[in-house]
Amino acid sequence: KLYECSMCGFGSVFEDVYLEHKKTHGPGQKNYTCAECGKSFRSKSGLHMHQRKQHGFVPLKHYHCELCQKTYTERSRYDKHMKNKHSG
């Protein structure tokens, strides 16, 4: 049997994993709702991942390395790139 979350479509064959997941949609959590299908997510990153996978949205690339022209959608990946590739 597949346990499927009605809030976001997450699914698991394990009931305990499903029940633990449902807690992420609990009261007091911020909800980010997809304008395309109405599914809600606890985090903005969860919503963005859903939009890319389910609706084919292309993320905006915000962090551009002026030294080698690489572009990143997440600040943490950009920072890691700068540290590993361009710090000396």
LOKOL-853023 format. One record per atom (N, C-alpha, C, O, CB): x, z, y; residue in three letters; residue number from 1; atom name. Coordinates in nm, 3 decimals. Each point is the difference from the previous one (the first is absolute). Glycine has a CB too. Layout:
N
R        c1        c3        c2   type   seq   atom
R         X         Z         Y    ALA   NUM     CA
...
//
This chain:
88
R        c1        c3        c2   type   seq   atom
R     0.085     0.000    -0.118    LYS     1      N
R    -0.085     0.000     0.118    LYS     1     CA
R     0.089     0.000     0.124    LYS     1      C
R     0.101     0.070     0.004    LYS     1      O
R    -0.286     0.053    -0.128    LYS     1     CB
R     0.147    -0.201     0.223    LEU     2      N
R     0.073    -0.004     0.126    LEU     2     CA
R    -0.074     0.085     0.103    LEU     2      C
R    -0.119    -0.021     0.026    LEU     2      O
R     0.210    -0.210    -0.079    LEU     2     CB
R    -0.020     0.326     0.111    TYR     3      N
R    -0.055     0.081     0.108    TYR     3     CA
R     0.038    -0.069     0.130    TYR     3      C
R     0.119    -0.017     0.028    TYR     3      O
R    -0.105     0.235    -0.163    TYR     3     CB
R    -0.113    -0.257     0.215    GLU     4      N
R     0.028    -0.075     0.122    GLU     4     CA
R    -0.051     0.074     0.122    GLU     4      C
R    -0.113     0.049     0.003    GLU     4      O
R     0.101    -0.261    -0.132    GLU     4     CB
R     0.096     0.219     0.230    CYS     5      N
R    -0.032     0.067     0.125    CYS     5     CA
R    -0.092    -0.088     0.084    CYS     5      C
R     0.033    -0.116     0.027    CYS     5      O
R     0.187     0.240    -0.033    CYS     5     CB
R    -0.333    -0.071     0.045    SER     6      N
R    -0.095    -0.077     0.081    SER     6     CA
R     0.046    -0.014     0.145    SER     6      C
R    -0.051    -0.084     0.073    SER     6      O
R    -0.132     0.164    -0.223    SER     6     CB
R     0.279     0.003     0.192    MET     7      N
R     0.049    -0.006     0.138    MET     7     CA
R     0.101    -0.112     0.021    MET     7      C
R     0.001    -0.064     0.105    MET     7      O
R    -0.040     0.308    -0.087    MET     7     CB
R     0.125    -0.268    -0.118    CYS     8      N
R     0.110    -0.095     0.024    CYS     8     CA
R     0.025    -0.096    -0.115    CYS     8      C
R     0.081    -0.092     0.014    CYS     8      O
R     0.019     0.263     0.130    CYS     8     CB
R    -0.166    -0.152    -0.257    GLY     9      N
R     0.020    -0.091    -0.112    GLY     9     CA
R     0.112     0.040    -0.094    GLY     9      C
R     0.024    -0.069    -0.099    GLY     9      O
R    -0.109    -0.107     0.244    GLY     9     CB
R     0.154     0.286    -0.118    PHE    10      N
R     0.103     0.049    -0.091    PHE    10     CA
R    -0.062     0.022    -0.136    PHE    10      C
R    -0.112     0.050    -0.009    PHE    10      O
R     0.240     0.058     0.199    PHE    10     CB
R    -0.056    -0.143    -0.295    GLY    11      N
R    -0.053     0.019    -0.134    GLY    11     CA
R     0.102     0.059    -0.094    GLY    11      C
R     0.120    -0.025     0.015    GLY    11      O
R    -0.273    -0.164     0.023    GLY    11     CB
R     0.107     0.267    -0.135    SER    12      N
R     0.088     0.057    -0.101    SER    12     CA
R    -0.079     0.021    -0.129    SER    12      C
R    -0.119     0.029     0.002    SER    12      O
R     0.259     0.084     0.177    SER    12     CB
R    -0.070    -0.128    -0.289    VAL    13      N
R    -0.063     0.030    -0.129    VAL    13     CA
R     0.009     0.149    -0.030    VAL    13      C
R    -0.062     0.048    -0.095    VAL    13      O
R     0.120    -0.278     0.012    VAL    13     CB
R     0.017     0.304     0.163    PHE    14      N
R     0.016     0.143    -0.020    PHE    14     CA
R    -0.086     0.076     0.101    PHE    14      C
R     0.016    -0.015     0.121    PHE    14      O
R     0.217    -0.020    -0.208    PHE    14     CB
R    -0.324     0.116     0.036    GLU    15      N
R    -0.092     0.072     0.088    GLU    15     CA
R     0.074     0.094     0.094    GLU    15      C
R    -0.037     0.011     0.117    GLU    15      O
R    -0.138    -0.027    -0.293    GLU    15     CB
R     0.279     0.085     0.127    ASP    16      N
R     0.072     0.094     0.086    ASP    16     CA
R     0.071    -0.070     0.116    ASP    16      C
R     0.006     0.054     0.110    ASP    16      O
R     0.024     0.095    -0.308    ASP    16     CB
R     0.023    -0.268     0.175    VAL    17      N
R     0.063    -0.077     0.107    VAL    17     CA
R    -0.105    -0.043     0.102    VAL    17      C
R     0.022     0.008     0.121    VAL    17      O
R     0.157    -0.090    -0.281    VAL    17     CB
R    -0.293     0.038     0.110    TYR    18      N
R    -0.111    -0.040     0.088    TYR    18     CA
R    -0.048     0.118     0.085    TYR    18      C
R    -0.019    -0.014     0.120    TYR    18      O
R    -0.050    -0.161    -0.289    TYR    18     CB
R     0.050     0.291     0.107    LEU    19      N
R    -0.047     0.117     0.073    LEU    19     CA
R     0.101     0.044     0.105    LEU    19      C
R    -0.039     0.042     0.110    LEU    19      O
R    -0.090     0.029    -0.312    LEU    19     CB
R     0.257    -0.080     0.171    GLU    20      N
R     0.104     0.035     0.097    GLU    20     CA
R    -0.003    -0.099     0.117    GLU    20      C
R     0.015     0.039     0.115    GLU    20      O
R     0.128     0.062    -0.298    GLU    20     CB
R    -0.161    -0.228     0.152    HIS    21      N
R    -0.009    -0.102     0.104    HIS    21     CA
R    -0.118     0.025     0.093    HIS    21      C
R     0.013    -0.014     0.122    HIS    21      O
R     0.093    -0.150    -0.277    HIS    21     CB
R    -0.220     0.202     0.100    LYS    22      N
R    -0.121     0.021     0.082    LYS    22     CA
R     0.023     0.106     0.108    LYS    22      C
R    -0.065    -0.003     0.104    LYS    22      O
R    -0.076    -0.061    -0.300    LYS    22     CB
R     0.231     0.157     0.172    LYS    23      N
R     0.029     0.104     0.097    LYS    23     CA
R     0.056    -0.058     0.129    LYS    23      C
R    -0.011     0.062     0.106    LYS    23      O
R     0.053     0.098    -0.293    LYS    23     CB
R     0.019    -0.278     0.180    THR    24      N
R     0.057    -0.061     0.120    THR    24     CA
R    -0.109    -0.044     0.097    THR    24      C
R     0.029    -0.026     0.117    THR    24      O
R     0.167    -0.048    -0.251    THR    24     CB
R    -0.318     0.066     0.087    HIS    25      N
R    -0.112    -0.039     0.086    HIS    25     CA
R    -0.085     0.121     0.038    HIS    25      C
R    -0.113    -0.015     0.047    HIS    25      O
R     0.111    -0.210    -0.156    HIS    25     CB
R     0.056     0.344     0.089    GLY    26      N
R    -0.076     0.122     0.024    GLY    26     CA
R    -0.033     0.023     0.146    GLY    26      C
R     0.048    -0.071     0.088    GLY    26      O
R     0.061     0.165    -0.286    GLY    26     CB
R    -0.194     0.008     0.224    PRO    27      N
R    -0.040     0.033     0.136    PRO    27     CA
R     0.121     0.036     0.085    PRO    27      C
R     0.097     0.059    -0.048    PRO    27      O
R    -0.318     0.022    -0.038    PRO    27     CB
R     0.214    -0.116     0.212    GLY    28      N
R     0.107     0.032     0.092    GLY    28     CA
R     0.111    -0.103     0.003    GLY    28      C
R     0.087     0.005     0.086    GLY    28      O
R    -0.141     0.230    -0.123    GLY    28     CB
R     0.052    -0.329    -0.055    GLN    29      N
R     0.101    -0.104    -0.001    GLN    29     CA
R    -0.038    -0.109     0.099    GLN    29      C
R    -0.118    -0.028     0.021    GLN    29      O
R     0.173     0.078    -0.261    GLN    29     CB
R     0.045    -0.111     0.301    LYS    30      N
R    -0.027    -0.113     0.089    LYS    30     CA
R    -0.039    -0.119    -0.086    LYS    30      C
R     0.060    -0.025    -0.104    LYS    30      O
R     0.103     0.110     0.279    LYS    30     CB
R    -0.261    -0.156    -0.132    ASN    31      N
R    -0.040    -0.119    -0.073    ASN    31     CA
R     0.026    -0.124     0.082    ASN    31      C
R    -0.038    -0.008     0.117    ASN    31      O
R    -0.135     0.140    -0.239    ASN    31     CB
R     0.237    -0.228     0.061    TYR    32      N
R     0.025    -0.131     0.060    TYR    32     CA
R    -0.083    -0.098    -0.081    TYR    32      C
R     0.018    -0.011    -0.122    TYR    32      O
R     0.219     0.070     0.203    TYR    32     CB
R    -0.326    -0.130    -0.016    THR    33      N
R    -0.096    -0.086    -0.068    THR    33     CA
R     0.035    -0.147     0.019    THR    33      C
R     0.031    -0.045     0.110    THR    33      O
R    -0.207     0.220    -0.078    THR    33     CB
R     0.170    -0.248    -0.141    CYS    34      N
R     0.026    -0.143     0.003    CYS    34     CA
R    -0.119    -0.072     0.062    CYS    34      C
R    -0.114     0.015    -0.045    CYS    34      O
R     0.261     0.003    -0.160    CYS    34     CB
R    -0.120    -0.096     0.308    ALA    35      N
R    -0.107    -0.073     0.068    ALA    35     CA
R    -0.055    -0.113    -0.087    ALA    35      C
R    -0.113    -0.045     0.022    ALA    35      O
R     0.220     0.101     0.197    ALA    35     CB
R    -0.031    -0.101    -0.316    GLU    36      N
R    -0.043    -0.110    -0.086    GLU    36     CA
R    -0.101     0.045    -0.105    GLU    36      C
R    -0.100    -0.067    -0.023    GLU    36      O
R     0.320    -0.041     0.060    GLU    36     CB
R    -0.193     0.223    -0.102    CYS    37      N
R    -0.083     0.039    -0.114    CYS    37     CA
R    -0.057     0.140     0.009    CYS    37      C
R    -0.084     0.038    -0.082    CYS    37      O
R     0.219    -0.190    -0.052    CYS    37     CB
R    -0.092     0.232     0.233    GLY    38      N
R    -0.055     0.133     0.018    GLY    38     CA
R     0.064     0.110    -0.081    GLY    38      C
R    -0.041     0.116     0.011    GLY    38      O
R    -0.164    -0.230     0.039    GLY    38     CB
R     0.305     0.083    -0.132    LYS    39      N
R     0.068     0.105    -0.077    LYS    39     CA
R     0.083     0.087     0.094    LYS    39      C
R     0.055    -0.049     0.098    LYS    39      O
R    -0.048    -0.100    -0.304    LYS    39     CB
R    -0.001     0.279     0.174    SER    40      N
R     0.070     0.094     0.087    SER    40     CA
R     0.127     0.052    -0.065    SER    40      C
R     0.011     0.009    -0.123    SER    40      O
R    -0.230     0.055     0.223    SER    40     CB
R     0.314    -0.029    -0.015    PHE    41      N
R     0.129     0.047    -0.047    PHE    41     CA
R     0.045     0.120     0.079    PHE    41      C
R    -0.039     0.019     0.115    PHE    41      O
R     0.098    -0.249    -0.184    PHE    41     CB
R     0.023     0.312     0.006    ARG    42      N
R     0.049     0.123     0.061    ARG    42     CA
R     0.106    -0.029     0.105    ARG    42      C
R     0.013     0.074     0.098    ARG    42      O
R    -0.063     0.047    -0.309    ARG    42     CB
R     0.125    -0.228     0.192    SER    43      N
R     0.108    -0.029     0.094    SER    43     CA
R    -0.008    -0.144     0.049    SER    43      C
R    -0.061    -0.086    -0.063    SER    43      O
R     0.205     0.255    -0.052    SER    43     CB
R    -0.081    -0.191     0.229    LYS    44      N
R     0.005    -0.134     0.055    LYS    44     CA
R     0.080    -0.092    -0.091    LYS    44      C
R    -0.033    -0.118    -0.016    LYS    44      O
R     0.013     0.211     0.248    LYS    44     CB
R     0.126    -0.039    -0.292    SER    45      N
R     0.081    -0.082    -0.091    SER    45     CA
R    -0.079    -0.039    -0.125    SER    45      C
R     0.016    -0.110    -0.052    SER    45      O
R     0.190     0.224     0.136    SER    45     CB
R    -0.292    -0.025    -0.131    GLY    46      N
R    -0.086    -0.033    -0.113    GLY    46     CA
R    -0.097    -0.112     0.034    GLY    46      C
R    -0.024    -0.090    -0.081    GLY    46      O
R     0.043     0.324     0.002    GLY    46     CB
R    -0.074    -0.228     0.198    LEU    47      N
R    -0.089    -0.106     0.047    LEU    47     CA
R     0.075    -0.132     0.011    LEU    47      C
R    -0.051    -0.104    -0.044    LEU    47      O
R    -0.086     0.273     0.168    LEU    47     CB
R     0.256    -0.166    -0.067    HIS    48      N
R     0.077    -0.122     0.017    HIS    48     CA
R     0.039    -0.061    -0.135    HIS    48      C
R    -0.004    -0.122    -0.017    HIS    48      O
R     0.091     0.210     0.234    HIS    48     CB
R    -0.051    -0.003    -0.313    MET    49      N
R     0.034    -0.050    -0.133    MET    49     CA
R    -0.121    -0.068    -0.063    MET    49      C
R     0.011    -0.108    -0.058    MET    49      O
R     0.162     0.290     0.031    MET    49     CB
R    -0.288    -0.119     0.039    HIS    50      N
R    -0.125    -0.057    -0.052    HIS    50     CA
R    -0.029    -0.135     0.066    HIS    50      C
R    -0.034    -0.096    -0.069    HIS    50      O
R    -0.055     0.328     0.028    HIS    50     CB
R     0.103    -0.239     0.172    GLN    51      N
R    -0.029    -0.123     0.072    GLN    51     CA
R     0.093    -0.114    -0.043    GLN    51      C
R    -0.043    -0.115    -0.009    GLN    51      O
R    -0.039     0.252     0.201    GLN    51     CB
R     0.208    -0.104    -0.217    ARG    52      N
R     0.094    -0.103    -0.046    ARG    52     CA
R    -0.035    -0.047    -0.140    ARG    52      C
R    -0.002    -0.121    -0.026    ARG    52      O
R     0.181     0.222     0.169    ARG    52     CB
R    -0.206    -0.007    -0.234    LYS    53      N
R    -0.025    -0.035    -0.140    LYS    53     CA
R    -0.137    -0.063    -0.022    LYS    53      C
R    -0.011    -0.099    -0.072    LYS    53      O
R     0.161     0.284     0.008    LYS    53     CB
R    -0.252    -0.129     0.123    GLN    54      N
R    -0.136    -0.043    -0.028    GLN    54     CA
R    -0.049    -0.112     0.090    GLN    54      C
R    -0.082    -0.082    -0.041    GLN    54      O
R     0.039     0.310    -0.036    GLN    54     CB
R     0.092    -0.233     0.200    HIS    55      N
R    -0.054    -0.096     0.096    HIS    55     CA
R     0.105    -0.099     0.051    HIS    55      C
R    -0.031    -0.085     0.083    HIS    55      O
R    -0.134     0.257    -0.018    HIS    55     CB
R     0.288    -0.160    -0.113    GLY    56      N
R     0.104    -0.095     0.037    GLY    56     CA
R     0.049     0.010     0.143    GLY    56      C
R     0.056    -0.095     0.053    GLY    56      O
R    -0.154    -0.050    -0.220    GLY    56     CB
R     0.077     0.261     0.230    PHE    57      N
R     0.048     0.016     0.137    PHE    57     CA
R     0.152     0.001     0.002    PHE    57      C
R     0.063     0.060    -0.087    PHE    57      O
R    -0.271     0.068     0.148    PHE    57     CB
R     0.264    -0.193     0.035    VAL    58      N
R     0.144     0.000     0.018    VAL    58     CA
R     0.034     0.107     0.102    VAL    58      C
R    -0.050    -0.003     0.112    VAL    58      O
R     0.069    -0.245    -0.170    VAL    58     CB
R     0.067     0.342     0.020    PRO    59      N
R     0.032     0.108     0.094    PRO    59     CA
R     0.080    -0.052     0.119    PRO    59      C
R     0.077    -0.096    -0.011    PRO    59      O
R    -0.078     0.258    -0.178    PRO    59     CB
R    -0.020    -0.098     0.301    LEU    60      N
R     0.079    -0.032     0.118    LEU    60     CA
R     0.139     0.058    -0.019    LEU    60      C
R     0.014     0.112    -0.050    LEU    60      O
R    -0.220    -0.114     0.199    LEU    60     CB
R     0.307    -0.072    -0.112    LYS    61      N
R     0.137     0.047    -0.014    LYS    61     CA
R     0.045     0.056     0.134    LYS    61      C
R     0.008    -0.072     0.099    LYS    61      O
R     0.043    -0.098    -0.282    LYS    61     CB
R    -0.023     0.299     0.185    HIS    62      N
R     0.025     0.070     0.125    HIS    62     CA
R     0.146     0.027     0.031    HIS    62      C
R     0.038     0.005     0.117    HIS    62      O
R    -0.255     0.096    -0.150    HIS    62     CB
R     0.301    -0.083    -0.069    TYR    63      N
R     0.137     0.045     0.022    TYR    63     CA
R     0.096    -0.113    -0.031    TYR    63      C
R     0.017    -0.039    -0.116    TYR    63      O
R    -0.082     0.276     0.061    TYR    63     CB
R     0.129    -0.290     0.158    HIS    64      N
R     0.083    -0.118    -0.012    HIS    64     CA
R     0.146     0.036     0.026    HIS    64      C
R     0.032     0.056     0.105    HIS    64      O
R    -0.225    -0.203    -0.034    HIS    64     CB
R     0.280     0.115    -0.167    CYS    65      N
R     0.143     0.026     0.016    CYS    65     CA
R     0.061    -0.113     0.081    CYS    65      C
R    -0.002    -0.116    -0.042    CYS    65      O
R     0.012     0.242    -0.177    CYS    65     CB
R     0.043    -0.094     0.334    GLU    66      N
R     0.061    -0.099     0.087    GLU    66     CA
R     0.135    -0.048    -0.053    GLU    66      C
R     0.051    -0.104     0.043    GLU    66      O
R    -0.170     0.209     0.151    GLU    66     CB
R     0.178    -0.029    -0.286    LEU    67      N
R     0.132    -0.036    -0.051    LEU    67     CA
R    -0.005    -0.105    -0.110    LEU    67      C
R     0.090    -0.083    -0.010    LEU    67      O
R    -0.015     0.310     0.069    LEU    67     CB
R    -0.179    -0.225    -0.143    CYS    68      N
R    -0.005    -0.095    -0.111    CYS    68     CA
R    -0.136    -0.068    -0.015    CYS    68      C
R    -0.021    -0.078    -0.093    CYS    68      O
R     0.191     0.216    -0.021    CYS    68     CB
R    -0.262    -0.110     0.204    GLN    69      N
R    -0.132    -0.064     0.004    GLN    69     CA
R    -0.097     0.044    -0.109    GLN    69      C
R    -0.105    -0.063    -0.015    GLN    69      O
R     0.219    -0.127     0.116    GLN    69     CB
R    -0.083     0.294    -0.178    LYS    70      N
R    -0.097     0.050    -0.098    LYS    70     CA
R    -0.111     0.073     0.074    LYS    70      C
R     0.021     0.056     0.107    LYS    70      O
R     0.158    -0.035    -0.284    LYS    70     CB
R    -0.298    -0.023     0.117    THR    71      N
R    -0.116     0.062     0.062    THR    71     CA
R    -0.067     0.093    -0.102    THR    71      C
R    -0.008    -0.033    -0.118    THR    71      O
R    -0.025    -0.167     0.271    THR    71     CB
R    -0.015     0.315    -0.106    TYR    72      N
R    -0.060     0.102    -0.085    TYR    72     CA
R    -0.135     0.045     0.055    TYR    72      C
R    -0.020     0.003     0.121    TYR    72      O
R     0.248     0.072    -0.191    TYR    72     CB
R    -0.319    -0.041    -0.019    THR    73      N
R    -0.130     0.050     0.041    THR    73     CA
R    -0.002     0.152     0.010    THR    73      C
R    -0.090     0.058     0.061    THR    73      O
R    -0.015    -0.257    -0.169    THR    73     CB
R     0.206     0.264     0.049    GLU    74      N
R     0.005     0.146     0.002    GLU    74     CA
R     0.128     0.046     0.069    GLU    74      C
R     0.108    -0.052    -0.027    GLU    74      O
R    -0.244     0.064    -0.184    GLU    74     CB
R     0.123     0.085     0.298    ARG    75      N
R     0.114     0.053     0.075    ARG    75     CA
R     0.105     0.058    -0.094    ARG    75      C
R     0.120    -0.018     0.023    ARG    75      O
R    -0.271     0.068     0.170    ARG    75     CB
R     0.108     0.018    -0.298    SER    76      N
R     0.095     0.064    -0.092    SER    76     CA
R     0.089    -0.104    -0.069    SER    76      C
R     0.118     0.024    -0.021    SER    76      O
R    -0.281     0.163    -0.014    SER    76     CB
R     0.106    -0.301     0.001    ARG    77      N
R     0.080    -0.105    -0.065    ARG    77     CA
R     0.096    -0.065     0.100    ARG    77      C
R     0.114    -0.033    -0.035    ARG    77      O
R    -0.303    -0.010    -0.126    ARG    77     CB
R     0.144     0.027     0.283    TYR    78      N
R     0.086    -0.053     0.105    TYR    78     CA
R     0.117     0.095     0.024    TYR    78      C
R     0.115    -0.043     0.007    TYR    78      O
R    -0.312    -0.073     0.101    TYR    78     CB
R     0.169     0.246    -0.097    ASP    79      N
R     0.105     0.099     0.023    ASP    79     CA
R     0.100     0.000    -0.115    ASP    79      C
R     0.121     0.009     0.023    ASP    79      O
R    -0.283     0.131     0.109    ASP    79     CB
R     0.114    -0.149    -0.254    LYS    80      N
R     0.088    -0.002    -0.117    LYS    80     CA
R     0.087    -0.125     0.003    LYS    80      C
R     0.120     0.007    -0.028    LYS    80      O
R    -0.290     0.123    -0.106    LYS    80     CB
R     0.112    -0.243     0.169    HIS    81      N
R     0.075    -0.125     0.012    HIS    81     CA
R     0.112     0.015     0.103    HIS    81      C
R     0.115    -0.036    -0.027    HIS    81      O
R    -0.321    -0.095    -0.036    HIS    81     CB
R     0.173     0.184     0.179    MET    82      N
R     0.099     0.015     0.106    MET    82     CA
R     0.114     0.092    -0.046    MET    82      C
R     0.117    -0.027     0.028    MET    82      O
R    -0.297    -0.009     0.146    MET    82     CB
R     0.147     0.143    -0.242    LYS    83      N
R     0.101     0.094    -0.047    LYS    83     CA
R     0.090    -0.063    -0.105    LYS    83      C
R     0.123     0.014     0.005    LYS    83      O
R    -0.279     0.174     0.044    LYS    83     CB
R     0.093    -0.257    -0.146    ASN    84      N
R     0.076    -0.054    -0.113    ASN    84     CA
R     0.075    -0.130     0.033    ASN    84      C
R     0.107    -0.025    -0.057    ASN    84      O
R    -0.274     0.130    -0.091    ASN    84     CB
R     0.114    -0.185     0.237    LYS    85      N
R     0.059    -0.133     0.024    LYS    85     CA
R     0.082    -0.009     0.129    LYS    85      C
R     0.093    -0.081     0.008    LYS    85      O
R    -0.285    -0.013    -0.132    LYS    85     CB
R     0.161     0.175     0.223    HIS    86      N
R     0.062    -0.021     0.130    HIS    86     CA
R     0.071     0.122     0.060    HIS    86      C
R     0.052    -0.008     0.111    HIS    86      O
R    -0.227    -0.160    -0.076    HIS    86     CB
R     0.178     0.278    -0.107    SER    87      N
R     0.074     0.115     0.056    SER    87     CA
R     0.143    -0.005    -0.054    SER    87      C
R     0.022    -0.036    -0.116    SER    87      O
R    -0.235     0.178     0.134    SER    87     CB
R     0.306    -0.106     0.062    GLY    88      N
R     0.136    -0.015    -0.045    GLY    88     CA
R     0.080     0.115     0.038    GLY    88      C
R     0.120     0.004    -0.030    GLY    88      O
R    -0.139    -0.241     0.045    GLY    88     CB
//
